């Protein structure tokens, strides 16, 4: 299984491509960020995000995808714009025929670290360890996307085992 994990944003969208190996190990095939210029209009930025995501899907050919659920408590304007970016991401993934898993930050933290209140540094350290990376994955958005993909693999494994019981 190859999973594309996405941490949605308008200026910076994190992505991580993860393969579950037959021996139960995980390989981070690619990770990074998709960027949109602040000087572009919102529609231009959303279209750029879509095109970059399509290119990523075409390059890595994931079999499934996962996206962080929108979670904002303070800035309504930011939440609205990120929600629009997330909408473009969901439509693009659906159009590509990819099953989509959606996970809250709490679910991701619990799956990766076993602790729902883990901070960014703890999460980056765990992601580094899970994927046997030489250094901490940066920026945070990329590390988060790898964690989201890992969460999806864990959730899928649990669902497969549950359906066999």
Backbone as ProteinMPNN parsed JSONL, in Angstrom:
{"seq_chain_A": "XXXXXXXXXXXXXXXXXXXXXXXXXXXXXXXXXXXXXXXXXXXXXXXXXXXXXXXXXXXXXXXXXXXXXXXXXXXXXXXXXXXXXXXXXXXXXXXXXXXXXXXXXXXXXXXXXXXXXXXXXXXXXXXXXXXXXXXXXXXXXXXXXXXXXXXXXXXXXXXXXXXXX", "coords_chain_A": {"N_chain_A": [[0.853, -1.17, 0.0], [0.59, 2.183, -0.858], [0.52, 5.307, 0.516], [-0.64, 8.578, 0.305], [-0.165, 11.256, 2.296], [-1.632, 14.238, 3.51], [-1.227, 17.482, 4.77], [-3.221, 20.023, 5.051], [-3.072, 23.379, 3.744], [-2.927, 26.855, 2.755], [-0.805, 28.587, 1.968], [1.297, 26.867, 2.493], [1.288, 23.504, 2.003], [1.646, 20.433, 3.427], [3.092, 17.331, 2.378], [3.337, 13.769, 2.309], [4.603, 10.722, 1.214], [4.101, 7.418, 1.702], [5.101, 4.061, 2.02], [3.858, 0.932, 2.933], [5.636, -1.782, 3.918], [6.064, -5.31, 3.167], [7.131, -6.598, 5.36], [6.131, -5.278, 7.502], [7.355, -2.903, 8.039], [7.887, 0.647, 7.413], [8.269, 2.902, 4.745], [9.367, 6.063, 3.921], [8.742, 7.467, 1.031], [8.735, 9.931, -0.192], [8.679, 13.37, 0.812], [7.581, 16.658, 1.666], [6.734, 20.044, 0.81], [3.998, 21.756, -0.734], [3.858, 24.791, -2.294], [2.262, 28.0, -2.476], [2.268, 31.171, -4.0], [2.022, 34.159, -2.076], [1.414, 36.44, -3.399], [-0.302, 35.818, -5.423], [-3.767, 35.605, -6.442], [-6.531, 34.272, -4.493], [-8.094, 32.315, -5.992], [-6.135, 31.656, -7.945], [-4.133, 30.574, -6.341], [-5.432, 28.34, -5.265], [-5.86, 26.857, -7.601], [-3.213, 26.412, -8.369], [-2.384, 24.822, -6.223], [-3.984, 22.566, -6.697], [-2.957, 21.707, -9.215], [-0.296, 21.093, -8.514], [-0.752, 19.024, -6.704], [-1.955, 17.095, -8.349], [0.256, 16.533, -9.987], [1.916, 15.339, -8.08], [0.438, 13.046, -7.424], [0.452, 11.76, -9.906], [3.178, 11.26, -10.15], [3.865, 9.547, -7.938], [1.857, 7.629, -7.727], [-0.085, 6.797, -5.608], [-2.025, 4.42, -3.665], [-3.908, 4.922, -1.814], [-5.196, 7.661, 0.175], [-4.759, 10.268, 2.649], [-5.924, 12.807, 4.83], [-5.503, 15.59, 6.961], [-8.015, 16.446, 9.252], [-9.858, 19.466, 9.397], [-9.041, 21.758, 11.877], [-9.46, 24.345, 13.836], [-9.337, 26.85, 16.286], [-9.174, 29.531, 16.733], [-8.545, 31.692, 14.653], [-10.801, 32.703, 12.442], [-10.822, 33.618, 9.771], [-8.481, 32.484, 8.683], [-9.156, 29.791, 9.015], [-11.286, 29.569, 7.221], [-10.022, 29.98, 4.72], [-8.113, 27.912, 4.696], [-9.908, 25.844, 4.793], [-11.028, 26.06, 2.253], [-8.812, 25.365, 0.691], [-8.502, 22.764, 1.599], [-10.855, 21.676, 0.617], [-10.365, 21.737, -2.171], [-8.25, 19.936, -2.216], [-9.515, 17.554, -1.312], [-11.403, 17.123, -3.383], [-9.678, 16.802, -5.564], [-8.221, 14.492, -4.834], [-10.347, 12.667, -4.722], [-11.234, 12.753, -7.389], [-9.045, 11.541, -8.557], [-9.532, 8.982, -7.917], [-8.807, 7.967, -5.458], [-9.139, 6.339, -2.344], [-10.045, 8.078, 0.619], [-8.854, 8.882, 3.757], [-9.691, 10.575, 6.739], [-8.349, 12.392, 9.413], [-8.198, 13.578, 12.731], [-6.101, 16.01, 14.449], [-5.628, 15.007, 17.056], [-6.091, 12.216, 16.747], [-3.979, 11.609, 15.018], [-1.725, 12.269, 16.569], [-2.027, 10.409, 18.653], [-1.798, 7.98, 17.243], [0.823, 8.094, 16.278], [2.544, 8.834, 18.419], [1.408, 7.815, 20.688], [0.412, 9.475, 22.525], [-1.882, 11.92, 22.983], [-1.381, 14.623, 23.394], [1.07, 15.299, 22.381], [3.864, 17.347, 21.475], [5.129, 19.409, 18.715], [7.89, 18.864, 18.38], [8.162, 16.337, 19.622], [6.536, 14.851, 17.918], [7.899, 15.114, 15.46], [10.267, 13.777, 16.12], [9.315, 11.178, 16.592], [8.3, 10.548, 14.047], [10.669, 10.591, 12.581], [11.943, 8.382, 13.728], [10.076, 6.285, 13.169], [10.234, 6.073, 10.391], [12.876, 5.634, 9.973], [14.582, 7.814, 9.353], [17.362, 9.917, 8.508], [17.544, 12.489, 9.547], [15.541, 14.927, 11.346], [12.34, 15.322, 9.919], [11.604, 18.12, 7.98], [9.883, 20.949, 6.635], [7.638, 21.439, 9.496], [5.121, 20.911, 8.41], [5.554, 18.934, 6.479], [6.474, 16.822, 8.074], [4.16, 16.432, 9.563], [2.45, 15.548, 7.536], [3.605, 13.091, 6.845], [3.098, 11.782, 9.247], [0.312, 11.734, 9.17], [-0.134, 10.046, 6.976], [0.988, 7.691, 8.043], [-0.814, 7.266, 10.16], [-3.089, 6.645, 8.706], [-2.34, 4.21, 7.535], [-2.093, 2.62, 9.83], [-4.737, 2.735, 10.759], [-6.077, 1.539, 8.607], [-4.969, -1.02, 8.714], [-5.956, -1.896, 11.186], [-8.714, -1.857, 10.581], [-8.796, -3.837, 8.595], [-8.048, -6.121, 10.076], [-10.126, -6.184, 11.917], [-12.321, -6.698, 10.254], [-11.781, -9.271, 9.527], [-12.201, -10.702, 11.8]], "CA_chain_A": [[0.0, 0.0, 0.0], [1.275, 3.469, -0.872], [-0.429, 6.303, 1.01], [-0.299, 9.994, 0.224], [-0.68, 12.006, 3.435], [-1.694, 15.676, 3.23], [-1.502, 18.445, 5.838], [-3.71, 21.123, 4.218], [-2.782, 24.783, 4.0], [-3.005, 27.619, 1.517], [0.554, 28.999, 1.604], [2.136, 25.678, 2.598], [0.59, 22.237, 2.187], [2.6, 19.347, 3.6], [2.759, 16.033, 1.795], [4.212, 12.645, 2.607], [4.255, 9.5, 0.486], [4.582, 6.335, 2.57], [4.794, 2.692, 1.588], [3.883, -0.122, 3.948], [6.383, -2.919, 3.39], [5.52, -6.627, 3.514], [7.644, -7.012, 6.67], [5.541, -4.437, 8.535], [8.096, -1.647, 8.147], [7.343, 1.768, 6.653], [9.275, 3.656, 4.004], [8.97, 7.384, 3.442], [9.219, 7.571, -0.347], [8.934, 11.361, -0.48], [7.942, 14.309, 1.655], [7.931, 18.053, 1.413], [5.61, 20.972, 0.851], [3.5, 22.424, -1.925], [3.804, 26.217, -1.947], [1.568, 28.922, -3.375], [2.731, 32.543, -3.727], [1.079, 35.069, -1.421], [1.075, 37.519, -4.332], [-1.375, 35.348, -6.304], [-5.133, 35.666, -5.902], [-6.96, 33.009, -3.895], [-8.373, 31.301, -7.018], [-4.877, 31.22, -8.559], [-3.439, 29.726, -5.373], [-6.15, 27.067, -5.188], [-5.586, 26.136, -8.843], [-1.822, 25.979, -8.275], [-2.381, 23.695, -5.282], [-4.575, 21.434, -7.416], [-2.013, 21.231, -10.232], [0.844, 20.472, -7.823], [-1.226, 17.764, -6.129], [-2.107, 16.162, -9.476], [1.607, 16.116, -10.373], [2.389, 14.422, -7.045], [-0.304, 11.785, -7.601], [0.962, 11.126, -11.13], [4.545, 10.802, -9.927], [4.004, 8.486, -6.94], [0.794, 6.626, -7.9], [-0.546, 6.198, -4.346], [-3.226, 3.585, -3.741], [-4.855, 5.523, -0.88], [-4.784, 8.99, 0.626], [-5.225, 10.668, 3.971], [-5.894, 14.255, 4.986], [-5.83, 16.03, 8.312], [-9.3, 17.125, 9.393], [-9.698, 20.877, 9.734], [-9.185, 22.013, 13.306], [-9.027, 25.688, 14.219], [-10.136, 27.368, 17.384], [-9.003, 30.966, 16.934], [-8.644, 32.599, 13.529], [-11.866, 32.28, 11.531], [-10.431, 33.901, 8.386], [-7.526, 31.44, 8.3], [-9.902, 28.536, 8.927], [-12.072, 29.588, 5.979], [-9.127, 29.825, 3.571], [-7.581, 26.547, 4.742], [-11.037, 24.988, 4.432], [-11.139, 26.072, 0.8], [-7.695, 24.56, 0.188], [-8.833, 21.377, 1.926], [-11.879, 21.264, -0.342], [-9.682, 21.465, -3.438], [-7.475, 18.706, -2.001], [-10.44, 16.417, -1.264], [-11.957, 16.906, -4.729], [-8.594, 16.301, -6.419], [-7.975, 13.101, -4.445], [-11.519, 11.884, -5.138], [-11.178, 12.661, -8.847], [-7.979, 10.591, -8.895], [-10.003, 7.645, -7.555], [-8.138, 7.498, -4.245], [-9.869, 6.344, -1.08], [-9.558, 9.171, 1.464], [-9.049, 8.808, 5.2], [-9.576, 11.881, 7.385], [-7.937, 12.182, 10.794], [-8.009, 14.782, 13.54], [-4.763, 16.083, 15.036], [-5.568, 14.103, 18.206], [-5.938, 10.851, 16.25], [-2.634, 11.481, 14.458], [-0.774, 12.258, 17.686], [-2.16, 9.139, 19.364], [-1.282, 6.891, 16.409], [2.269, 8.213, 16.087], [3.316, 8.921, 19.663], [0.71, 7.187, 21.803], [0.052, 10.538, 23.461], [-2.674, 12.902, 22.25], [-0.928, 15.995, 23.62], [2.466, 15.4, 21.95], [4.171, 18.615, 20.805], [5.718, 19.291, 17.372], [9.206, 18.227, 18.484], [7.941, 14.912, 19.892], [5.99, 14.251, 16.699], [8.978, 15.017, 14.476], [11.178, 12.722, 16.573], [8.666, 9.885, 16.367], [8.254, 10.322, 12.6], [12.055, 10.262, 12.207], [12.191, 7.019, 14.169], [9.195, 5.348, 12.466], [10.649, 5.917, 9.002], [14.338, 5.492, 9.965], [15.149, 8.947, 8.62], [18.645, 10.374, 9.043], [17.349, 13.724, 10.298], [14.139, 15.284, 11.56], [11.698, 15.822, 8.7], [11.223, 19.533, 8.052], [9.284, 21.671, 7.741], [6.62, 20.748, 10.304], [4.002, 20.47, 7.559], [5.951, 17.673, 5.854], [6.461, 15.813, 9.143], [2.75, 16.165, 9.872], [1.881, 14.765, 6.434], [4.084, 11.713, 7.033], [2.356, 11.245, 10.389], [-1.07, 11.497, 8.71], [-0.078, 8.828, 6.16], [1.203, 6.588, 8.981], [-2.08, 7.065, 10.867], [-3.999, 5.963, 7.779], [-1.904, 2.812, 7.414], [-2.471, 1.966, 11.077], [-6.2, 2.629, 10.778], [-6.443, 0.54, 7.592], [-4.575, -2.328, 9.242], [-6.937, -2.226, 12.217], [-9.987, -2.158, 9.915], [-8.657, -5.156, 7.934], [-8.073, -7.157, 11.128], [-11.471, -6.211, 12.491], [-13.237, -7.327, 9.301], [-11.458, -10.705, 9.471], [-12.553, -11.338, 13.082]], "C_chain_A": [[0.902, 1.237, 0.0], [0.237, 4.534, -0.532], [0.162, 7.697, 0.845], [-0.968, 10.696, 1.396], [-0.594, 13.493, 3.139], [-2.036, 16.445, 4.503], [-1.911, 19.744, 5.138], [-3.283, 22.51, 4.71], [-2.895, 25.533, 2.696], [-1.622, 28.066, 1.07], [1.471, 27.785, 1.533], [1.264, 24.469, 2.89], [1.639, 21.142, 2.3], [2.128, 18.091, 2.898], [3.789, 14.998, 2.23], [3.703, 11.43, 1.861], [4.922, 8.346, 1.231], [4.161, 4.991, 1.993], [4.874, 1.764, 2.791], [4.545, -1.336, 3.314], [5.763, -4.229, 3.863], [5.963, -7.068, 4.909], [7.111, -6.144, 7.812], [6.281, -3.135, 8.772], [7.444, -0.587, 7.257], [8.49, 2.497, 5.977], [8.67, 4.985, 3.584], [9.573, 7.547, 2.054], [9.539, 9.022, -0.713], [8.173, 12.169, 0.553], [8.448, 15.711, 1.374], [6.699, 18.92, 1.512], [5.271, 21.456, -0.551], [3.285, 23.877, -1.53], [2.98, 26.992, -2.962], [1.981, 30.342, -3.005], [1.645, 33.417, -3.108], [0.628, 36.189, -2.356], [-0.035, 37.117, -5.305], [-2.73, 35.524, -5.635], [-5.494, 34.306, -5.32], [-7.305, 31.97, -4.954], [-7.107, 30.78, -7.698], [-4.123, 30.271, -7.633], [-4.103, 28.356, -5.269], [-5.886, 26.22, -6.434], [-4.149, 25.617, -8.853], [-1.701, 24.765, -7.349], [-2.901, 22.441, -5.97], [-3.583, 20.842, -8.42], [-0.809, 20.535, -9.597], [0.455, 19.11, -7.237], [-1.415, 16.707, -7.22], [-0.737, 15.644, -9.912], [2.168, 15.11, -9.368], [1.738, 13.053, -7.193], [0.227, 11.042, -8.824], [2.375, 10.577, -10.946], [4.612, 9.565, -9.048], [2.944, 7.399, -7.019], [0.344, 5.978, -6.593], [-1.805, 5.364, -4.569], [-4.318, 4.113, -2.805], [-4.327, 6.883, -0.458], [-5.362, 9.275, 2.004], [-4.989, 12.165, 4.138], [-6.216, 14.589, 6.44], [-7.164, 16.769, 8.289], [-9.046, 18.558, 9.851], [-9.981, 21.089, 11.213], [-8.596, 23.374, 13.631], [-9.926, 26.184, 15.332], [-10.099, 28.889, 17.458], [-9.318, 31.801, 15.704], [-9.64, 32.099, 12.476], [-11.475, 32.495, 10.071], [-9.472, 32.828, 7.876], [-8.245, 30.11, 8.119], [-10.697, 28.463, 7.627], [-11.174, 29.327, 4.768], [-8.541, 28.421, 3.539], [-8.685, 25.555, 4.39], [-11.239, 24.931, 2.922], [-10.023, 25.235, 0.166], [-7.982, 23.073, 0.424], [-9.9, 20.829, 0.972], [-11.281, 20.914, -1.698], [-8.907, 20.146, -3.333], [-8.397, 17.487, -2.033], [-11.012, 16.101, -2.647], [-10.898, 16.302, -5.652], [-8.291, 14.834, -6.103], [-9.126, 12.195, -4.9], [-11.526, 11.688, -6.651], [-10.127, 11.661, -9.318], [-8.363, 9.16, -8.527], [-9.37, 7.084, -6.3], [-9.095, 7.456, -3.062], [-9.22, 7.378, -0.162], [-9.888, 8.883, 2.92], [-8.856, 10.195, 5.783], [-9.354, 11.676, 8.874], [-7.73, 13.514, 11.502], [-6.568, 14.829, 14.05], [-4.6, 15.143, 16.249], [-5.357, 12.657, 17.761], [-4.517, 10.617, 15.718], [-1.605, 11.396, 15.579], [-0.832, 10.933, 18.445], [-1.566, 7.983, 18.562], [0.242, 6.905, 16.337], [3.035, 8.14, 17.4], [2.678, 8.18, 20.838], [0.219, 8.192, 22.823], [-0.623, 11.664, 22.683], [-2.259, 14.349, 22.425], [0.535, 16.194, 23.205], [2.693, 16.729, 21.232], [4.863, 18.343, 19.466], [7.051, 18.541, 17.41], [9.073, 16.727, 18.727], [7.444, 14.2, 18.639], [7.08, 14.083, 15.642], [9.952, 13.896, 14.839], [10.594, 11.333, 16.321], [8.612, 9.559, 14.871], [9.641, 9.924, 12.096], [12.352, 8.806, 12.542], [11.363, 6.004, 13.372], [9.671, 5.051, 11.047], [12.164, 5.779, 8.849], [15.007, 6.577, 9.121], [16.454, 9.385, 9.282], [18.503, 11.631, 9.896], [15.86, 13.994, 10.467], [13.529, 15.805, 10.271], [11.237, 17.263, 8.901], [10.733, 19.963, 6.697], [8.221, 20.839, 8.467], [5.496, 20.169, 9.447], [4.314, 19.129, 6.894], [5.948, 16.543, 6.881], [5.03, 15.437, 9.503], [2.119, 15.292, 8.789], [2.337, 13.31, 6.502], [3.327, 11.044, 8.174], [0.918, 10.911, 10.005], [-1.123, 10.223, 7.864], [0.11, 7.594, 7.047], [-0.094, 6.239, 9.717], [-3.061, 6.301, 9.982], [-3.624, 4.489, 7.63], [-2.31, 2.03, 8.663], [-3.979, 1.734, 11.143], [-6.671, 1.566, 9.79], [-6.12, -0.862, 8.066], [-5.583, -2.796, 10.286], [-8.275, -2.621, 11.576], [-9.949, -3.506, 9.201], [-8.748, -6.276, 8.958], [-9.458, -7.308, 11.722], [-12.456, -6.915, 11.557], [-12.991, -8.83, 9.183], [-11.914, -11.445, 10.726], [-13.966, -11.853, 13.077]], "O_chain_A": [[1.859, 1.317, 0.77], [-0.791, 4.653, -1.2], [1.313, 7.95, 1.201], [-2.195, 10.729, 1.484], [0.398, 13.962, 2.582], [-2.987, 16.12, 5.213], [-1.048, 20.491, 4.677], [-3.155, 22.764, 5.907], [-2.952, 24.918, 1.631], [-1.295, 27.935, -0.11], [2.312, 27.677, 0.64], [0.58, 24.422, 3.912], [2.432, 20.94, 1.38], [0.931, 17.812, 2.826], [4.952, 15.316, 2.482], [2.506, 11.141, 1.874], [6.144, 8.303, 1.371], [3.03, 4.808, 1.543], [5.83, 1.805, 3.565], [4.076, -1.854, 2.301], [5.024, -4.253, 4.847], [5.255, -7.827, 5.571], [7.572, -6.252, 8.949], [5.876, -2.341, 9.621], [6.563, -0.89, 6.452], [9.553, 2.686, 6.568], [7.602, 5.032, 2.973], [10.781, 7.744, 1.918], [10.489, 9.298, -1.446], [7.163, 11.723, 1.098], [9.571, 15.918, 0.914], [5.739, 18.584, 2.205], [6.131, 21.551, -1.427], [2.607, 24.162, -0.543], [2.993, 26.687, -4.154], [2.039, 30.682, -1.824], [0.498, 33.417, -3.557], [-0.411, 36.811, -2.135], [-0.642, 37.978, -5.942], [-2.825, 35.584, -4.409], [-4.842, 33.305, -5.617], [-6.855, 30.83, -4.841], [-7.013, 29.589, -7.995], [-3.543, 29.283, -8.085], [-3.422, 27.334, -5.195], [-5.709, 25.006, -6.334], [-3.9, 24.498, -9.301], [-1.0, 23.802, -7.662], [-2.312, 21.369, -5.834], [-3.39, 19.627, -8.47], [-0.356, 19.503, -10.091], [1.241, 18.164, -7.274], [-1.066, 15.544, -7.019], [-0.582, 14.452, -10.179], [2.82, 14.141, -9.756], [2.408, 12.025, -7.098], [0.427, 9.828, -8.776], [2.724, 9.547, -11.523], [5.338, 8.624, -9.368], [3.121, 6.335, -6.425], [0.38, 4.755, -6.466], [-2.548, 5.573, -5.528], [-5.497, 3.8, -2.974], [-3.167, 7.218, -0.7], [-6.306, 8.63, 2.46], [-3.998, 12.715, 3.658], [-7.075, 13.966, 7.065], [-7.41, 17.606, 7.421], [-8.113, 18.816, 10.611], [-11.011, 20.664, 11.735], [-7.377, 23.534, 13.694], [-11.136, 25.959, 15.314], [-10.906, 29.486, 18.171], [-10.288, 32.559, 15.72], [-9.341, 31.178, 11.716], [-11.764, 31.65, 9.223], [-9.633, 32.324, 6.765], [-7.968, 29.381, 7.167], [-10.77, 27.404, 7.003], [-11.528, 28.54, 3.891], [-8.476, 27.801, 2.477], [-8.421, 24.534, 3.754], [-11.579, 23.883, 2.375], [-10.263, 24.487, -0.782], [-7.733, 22.236, -0.445], [-9.852, 19.665, 0.574], [-11.65, 19.907, -2.303], [-8.916, 19.341, -4.263], [-8.097, 16.499, -2.703], [-11.094, 14.935, -3.032], [-11.193, 15.395, -6.43], [-8.124, 14.026, -7.016], [-8.898, 11.094, -5.4], [-11.792, 10.589, -7.139], [-10.295, 11.012, -10.351], [-7.606, 8.228, -8.796], [-9.383, 5.873, -6.084], [-9.793, 8.435, -2.801], [-7.999, 7.538, -0.162], [-11.046, 8.666, 3.277], [-7.952, 10.92, 5.367], [-10.058, 10.901, 9.522], [-7.161, 14.451, 10.942], [-5.888, 13.803, 14.081], [-3.535, 14.552, 16.432], [-4.531, 11.949, 18.337], [-3.929, 9.558, 15.941], [-0.714, 10.547, 15.544], [0.205, 10.398, 18.837], [-0.908, 7.108, 19.125], [0.877, 5.85, 16.335], [4.059, 7.463, 17.487], [3.326, 7.946, 21.858], [-0.326, 7.818, 23.862], [-0.002, 12.289, 21.824], [-2.727, 15.219, 21.69], [1.17, 17.158, 23.634], [1.836, 17.189, 20.477], [5.147, 17.194, 19.126], [7.307, 17.681, 16.567], [9.785, 15.932, 18.113], [7.873, 13.087, 18.334], [7.175, 13.035, 15.003], [10.407, 13.155, 13.967], [11.302, 10.424, 15.888], [8.853, 8.418, 14.476], [9.765, 9.017, 11.273], [12.942, 8.085, 11.738], [11.89, 4.976, 12.945], [9.534, 3.93, 10.556], [12.681, 5.803, 7.732], [15.875, 6.299, 8.294], [16.619, 9.233, 10.492], [19.251, 11.821, 10.855], [15.025, 13.369, 9.813], [14.131, 16.64, 9.596], [10.56, 17.577, 9.88], [11.139, 19.383, 5.69], [7.946, 19.696, 8.102], [4.986, 19.083, 9.721], [3.429, 18.283, 6.762], [5.478, 15.441, 6.597], [4.725, 14.264, 9.721], [1.338, 14.392, 9.097], [1.55, 12.399, 6.245], [2.958, 9.873, 8.077], [0.368, 9.911, 10.467], [-2.039, 9.415, 8.011], [-0.534, 6.568, 6.827], [-0.43, 5.066, 9.877], [-3.775, 5.416, 10.454], [-4.498, 3.623, 7.602], [-2.813, 0.911, 8.564], [-4.434, 0.661, 11.538], [-7.566, 0.78, 10.103], [-6.898, -1.791, 7.85], [-6.011, -3.95, 10.274], [-8.894, -3.604, 11.983], [-10.94, -4.237, 9.196], [-9.443, -7.268, 8.739], [-9.912, -8.419, 11.996], [-13.329, -7.648, 12.02], [-13.885, -9.578, 8.785], [-12.007, -12.672, 10.724], [-14.422, -12.413, 14.073]]}, "name": "protein", "num_of_chains": 1, "seq": "XXXXXXXXXXXXXXXXXXXXXXXXXXXXXXXXXXXXXXXXXXXXXXXXXXXXXXXXXXXXXXXXXXXXXXXXXXXXXXXXXXXXXXXXXXXXXXXXXXXXXXXXXXXXXXXXXXXXXXXXXXXXXXXXXXXXXXXXXXXXXXXXXXXXXXXXXXXXXXXXXXXXX"}
